[in-house]
Amino acid sequence: MTEAAAPGEIDAKAFWQTLGQRATGMTVVTADSDDGPTGFLGLSASHVTASPPTMLVSIDRKTHALAGVLSRRHFAINYLPAEAGGLADAFGGRTGVSGAARFVPEDWTTLSSGAPILKSALGAFDCAVTDIVEHGNISIVIGRVLAVHTRPDADPLVFFRGRNWRGVGDPA
């Protein structure tokens, strides 16, 4: 299906459907806040550069976790393992569980910044906020990587065409 429109006139549904054609590793973006740990399911987390190590997250301005990221000037990007579908649902707002209740203490730790790091994450970047760019209805938050956590022994949880997928299958 091809949809053409004047520049800037693609509707949101077509935009999201097209983005859904790309398999994306699922992440939970976290921060510490005055109300305790906070976070959201972040499908727009990406690297910027390796020198200096820098990441970015796009955060909808209506997302409660944005206040924690901005006030504490830190965030963590946690790459979810295949077995974390329930956690993805909780942080994606599909379970009715919200706020600090999503953080089972024995499942989380911290590194340099104090942002929550999922112990079972395939990888995690602990970042200090260096810049914020406002665009449309989001804040693009850029952070210098302070510390990393890796777990190379598991498969990823992947989002593709509106569904969660466990692992990536056979190598090409």
Number of C-alpha atoms within 10 A of each C-alpha: 4 5 8 7 8 6 6 6 8 12 10 9 9 13 11 12 12 13 14 15 12 12 16 19 22 27 28 24 30 28 29 25 22 10 9 13 19 27 29 23 22 23 17 15 24 14 14 14 11 10 7 9 15 20 24 24 22 22 24 16 15 10 11 14 22 23 17 22 24 15 12 17 20 27 35 33 30 28 28 26 26 20 16 18 17 11 18 22 16 20 25 17 13 12 13 10 13 16 16 15 12 16 19 9 11 8 12 14 12 16 17 13 19 20 30 28 27 26 17 19 24 21 20 26 26 28 28 25 19 14 13 15 11 12 10 8 11 16 17 19 24 24 25 23 25 16 16 16 19 14 14 10 7 14 16 23 24 23 19 16 15 12 9 19 20 15 15 13 8 5 4 3
